[in-house]
Amino acid sequence: MGNNGKNVILAIDQGTTGSKALLLDSELAVLAEASREFPQHFPEPGQVEHDLDEIYQSVKDSVTAAMETGGVDATSIAAVGITNQRETTAIWRAEDGQPIHRAIVWQDRRTAAKCRELKDAGREATFKKKTGLVLDPYFSGTKIAWLLDEIEGARALAEAGELRFGTIDTYLGWRLSGGAAHVTDISNASRTLLMDLETREWDEELLGILGIPASLLAEIRDNDSVFTQTSGLDFLPDGIPVAALIGDQQSALFGQT
């Protein structure tokens, strides 16, 4: 930890209504914290969306504010860890990071009919056996399918390998790495309806049922991997390792030991 004076850990908690940044010393005492809220978008009853740029701005602003409050120089940050709202579903263009639509938030119910259709077709047992999850609009899988079906041209772009899906951990990893990293962790991947719990890999049968091209999906790693490093940002120097991604419910369990 003490190499080159890098002795601060930056923890980013990207939540449903706001983003919080915590700066911790090598003993894990909190040096400073700051949070920023961002707008909720409700296009129709039962629908909830987030603007990915607004999420990113709230992360950037909270990190910047925490560094100012704590008098911490960005060059002293040894590593970044991210915990995030789970299941919220984003798809963006690989070329330039532009979202094809606002992110569909975990509590959005627009895919209820799709879930009923899959249940009526006798698919629930397959999903339950492989993922441990029931067929519910809460999870990311049917949200991805909705975006591919409803956004003009999205399916063709996805099949050409030009789009990227991510839960918010993946989107932040992408942004913080300057578009270099397309990664997720097991805790987030397990909430998509697409990961087999035994193999810890994306499941071809489930992707087939939902009509989701595998090229959309991020690489799954353990929560405590070095996922990527900062690059090309205007508020953090290059080369800080992003050394943890974990969904908020799982991180709370870990945090409470």
N, C-alpha and C positions, 0 to 999 in steps of 0.2 A: 504493500500500500504506500509506503513512504517514499517511493522512487520519484525523483525529479519534483518533489513537492506536490505531487498529485495525491491528495489525501481526502478528497471529498467525493461522496457518492450522490448522484442526482437520481431521485426516484420520481417518476411521472405517473400519476394516477389519472387516467383519462376516463371520466365517468359519464353518466347519461346526461347530466345537466351542466357539468363543468369539468374543468381540468385543474389538478392540483400538482404543484411541484414541491418536493421536499429536498433539502440539502442536508446530508448527514456526514458526520465526521467518521474517523476510522473506528471509533467505539460505538457507532450507530446512534449517537446523540444528535437530535435535530438542531441544526444551526439556523435554519430559516425555512419558512414555507410561504407559499402564496397560491391563491386560486383565482380562476376566472371562469365566469359562466358564459354560455353561448346559447343562441336561440334554438328553440324547439319549433319544428314546422309541422303543421297539422293539415295536410291538403284536403282530407275528407275524414268524417267520423271513423274512428278505429285505425287511422293511419298516422304514423309518426315518422318524421324524417329528420336527418341531420345533414347540414352542409359540411362537406369534408374540409373546405378551406376555413370555415369558422371553427371547426374542431382544432385544426392545426394552429390557427392563430391563437386560440385560447391556451394551447400547450406552450407555444413560443412566449406569449405574454406572461404566463405564470412562471415559467423558468426564468425569464429576464427579471421579473419582479422579485423572485426569491433571491437571486444573486445580488440584486441591489440592496434588499432588506438585510441580508446577512453579510454584506461586504465581501462576498466571495467572488474571486476572479475565475472566469470560465476555464482558464488554463490549469486550475488546481483540481478540476474534475477528473477523477480516475476512471469512472464508469457510469453508465446510465442503465437503470432498470425501469421497465414499463409494466404497469398493471392497467387493465382496461375493462370497460363495459363489454360484456360478451354478446355473441350472436348478431350484433349489428353488422349489416352487410353492405359492403362497398365494392363497386366495380369501376375500374379506371383504365385508361388507355396506357399500354406499356410504353409507347413512344414518348409521351409528354406528361403522363400522370393526371391528365384531365378526366374527372369523373364522368361517366355516361349519364348519371342521374344522382340525386341526393342519396345518401346512405339510408337504408331502411332499418329502423331501430328495432331492437329486440321485442318491444311490446306491441309492435305493429301487427294487426290482425288480417291484413289484406289477402293472405294466402289460405284463409280458413277453408274455402271451397276446394282448393287444390288438395289440402290435407284430407278432406272428406272423400274426395275422388280416389285418392291413393288407398285409403282405408277400405272403401267399397270394393276396390280391385284386389283386396286381400294382401296388401303390401306391408301392413304394419308389423307383422311378425318378423319379417326379414330385417326391417330397420331396427326393431327392438333387439333382436338377437345380436346384430353386428355392432350397433352403436350404444345400446343401453337406453335409447331415447324413444319416446312415443312420437307419433306423427302430429306435430303441432306447429302453428305458424310462428311460434316463439323462436324456433331454430333457423339457422341460416339457409339450409338447403332449398326450401321452397321459395325463399326470398330471391336467391340467385336465379332460380328457374323463372320467377316472375319478371325479373329485370331482363333476362335474355329474350323472353317472349313478348314483353310489352314495349321495350325501347327499340325504336326503329333501327334496323341494321345491326343490333347488338349481337344476335346469334351468329351472323356471318362473320363479324369481327372476331368473336370468341373462337369460332371454328378455324379461323385463319391464324389463331395464336396471338392476336393483337391486343387482347384484354387481360386484365389481372383482377382476380377477386381477393378480397381480404376482409377479415374482421379488423377491428380498429388497431390491434397490436401490429398487424401486418401492414396496414396503411402507414402507421407512424414509423415503422422500420423502413419502409420505402422512402418516406419523405426525409427522415433523418440521414439516410445513406445516400441522398441525392439520386434515388432511383436505382441503386445498385443491388438492393436486397429485396427478395420476395420470399419472406420466411414467416413461419408461425410456430407456436408451441403446442404441445399435446393438450393442455387445458382448454385452449381456444378451439383447436381442431376438433376436439371431442364434442363440441357443441354445435356442429354444423349439419349433422345427420349424414355426413359423408366419410367419416373415419371409422375403420374397424378397430375396436378397442383391443383386440388380441394382437393384431399385426402392427398397430399404431401407424397405419398407412391409409391413404385414400383408397376407397373401395370401388372397383370398376363396376360391379353390379349396381351399387347404389347410385353412382354417377349416371349409369345407363338409364335407370328408372326415372331419374329427374331430368335427364337430357342435358347434363352439364359436361362440357369438354374438359378433360384433365389439364389442358394447357392453362386454364384459368387459375389453377391452384398453387399455393405456396408450398415450399419445402417445410416439412414438419420436423422440429427438433425438440430436445429436452428443454424444460423451462430455463435452466441455468446455463445454457450454451452461450458462447459469444456469437450473437446472431449477425452482427455487422458492425460498422463503425461510422461515426458522423463524417459527413462529407458535403462541402459546398454550402454550408449554412451561414447565415449572417448573425447568429446569436451564440453559436458554439464553435470552437475550433475543430478542424479536421482531426480524425483519428481517435476519438474517444470511443471505446468499445461499448456497444449496446449488449450487455451481458446478462439480461434477464427479460423474458416476456412471460406474463402469466395472467390469466383471467382473474377478475376482481374477487369472485367468491373463493377461488382456490388460494389466492394470495392472502386473503383475510384469514383463512384457516392456518396457513403457514405462519403468518404474522403473529397469530395468537398462540403459536407453538402447541 
